[in-house]
Amino acid sequence: MGSNASRGVAESKPPARWLFRKGGQTTVLETKNIIIATGSLSAPLKGVELDGDRIGTSTEALSYSSVPGHLVVIGAGAIGLELGSVWKRLGARVTVLEYMDRILPGMDLELAQEAQKIFEKQGLVFSLGSRVTRARVAGDHCVVECEGSEPIQCDRVLLSVGRIPNTSDIGLETVGIQTDQRGRIPVDDHFATAAGSVYAIGDVIRGPMLAHKAEEEGVACVDHIFKGYGHVDYNSIPGVVYTHPEIASVGRSEEELVREGIPYKKGAFPFMANGRARAMGETDGRVKILAHAESDRLLGIHIIGPHAGDLIAEAAVAMAFGASSEDLALASHAHPTLAECIKEAALAVEGKPIHI
């Protein structure tokens, strides 16, 4: 269907009508199209008594007035580790409590395990398999209680157990939109909701809660409204954990490939063997590449090491263009650069790295 015909279909829809209620007053917004992009909020945890100061979320942890003597982080996901490691570097004693038996749920397990070893070497203390039942302020300190263990006394508590869609009390009921069991707004492949001319993108719909994912969806949504087409390649959206060293990935993890029964081969290359990393004194970590066992098409690329968040861009572009590990292996990479690790890991997929 051409863009003119698509625009004709869009223009035939009834206008979107939204009711805002604030301060006892109701305001009606009526326009051709509405895009909901209200983002997300820190997820609560039963028993954790947030006071917006001593016990708080990532918002409060960004602006502590002083370095806490002992910070307890509830949740070993990206945000908890990012802020926990920052305050550790500033001098705090940091204990990370995680309900699961691993850190960074959803990330490639091999890299997550390597990350934990690096963070422990930096001084972070992990307590995995810990079910937090309560956290409260008690006088001049905080108390965190976990099932089956002694209470932990600390100076501050950071609750970081994920995020939830910001879809409560924004007027969805005025246009007949109902959220799913996780508070997300159901949308079709073009981000349209059940309300016709009302669309939704970003953290309020399915998929990872990433700013750059929301950005791509915003562009695709507007393109579809005005041009009749719009596309997001979800397989090539990277994720980055801004710890030190950084952790970045794009595509499937090794566990996902095993679970889905997809045949694969893998190659890895350590930053320890990279000249630029050695000159920088940043040798922790590696690049890991997963490729299809038959077609050699890239399935996932995972990096832990210096500037991983920048290096993953090459991997994302390669995956977006359907590249193979051989394509990466044959592409010239300047020397000395950290990006050479990507080339070497691609060579390692066939067991032929050069500099190791």
C-alpha positions, 0 to 999 in steps of 0.5 A: 500500500502506498503512503497516500493510501495509508494516509487516507486510512489514517485520516478516516479515523475519528479524532483522539479525545483524552480527558485530563483530571488535575486539581479537581478540574477536567481538561479535554484534549481532542486531536488527530492522534495521541502518542502515550510515552509516559515512561516507567517508575521504580518498582515497589517491593512489599515490606520495603518502606520508602521514605524518599531519603534513607530508603529510596530508589535510584532517584534518591541514590543519584543525589545522596548528600554524602557517601553512605558508610554502608549502602545496601542495594536490593536487586542486582540488575543493571541500575542497582549495580550501576549505582552500587558500584559508583558509591563503592568507588566513592568509598561506601561499603556496598552489599547487594541482595538479589532474590535470584541465584545470579546477577544481571538476570536476562543477560548472558550468564557467562558474562554475568558470572565474569562480571560478578567476579570483577565486582567482587574484586572491586569490593562489592559484596553479593548475597544471592538467593536473598528474599528481602521481607522488610526494610525500615528506618530505625533511629539513626540507621536502616534495617533490612530483613531477609528470609532465613538470615540475620537482619542487616544494619546499614546507613542507606538502602537503594531499592532497585528491583526493576521498573514498572510502566507509568500507566496508572492514573493517566486517563487510560479509562477515558479512551477505553484502554485496559492494561495487561497484568504487568501494567503495559498497554497492548499495541499492534505491530504499528503501536496502535492501541484499542482506542484507534487514534491513540498510540503507545511507545517505550516503557509503557508497552512490551519489550525492554525498558530502554531509552533508545528502544523508545526513541526508535519506536517513536520515530517508527510510530510517527512514520507509520501515522504520516507515511504508512510505514515504520519499522523497528528491528528489535533483534539489533537493539543493544543493552548497556550496563554502565558499571566499570567495566561496562557490559553490553550486549545485542541479540540472543544470549547463549542460554536463549539459544540453548532453550530455543534449540538453535544450533550455534558456535561461539568465539571469545577474545579477552581484553588482556590480549589487546594492546590498547587495553593493556596500554590503558590498564583496562584488561578485565573482560572479553568479547563473546560472539555467537553465530549460527552453526550452519549459516554463520549469521550473527545471533548475539554479541556480548562484551564486558570490558572498557568502553563496551557501550561504545563497542557494541554499536559495531555489533548492532549495525552488523546484526542489523545488516544480517552479517556473519561472523566471517564478515566481522572477521574479514573487516579491517580494524585499526590497530591499536584499538579496543575494537580489534577484540571484536575482529579477534572474537569473530576469528575465534568463532572458527578457532582462528584468532591471531593475537592469542 
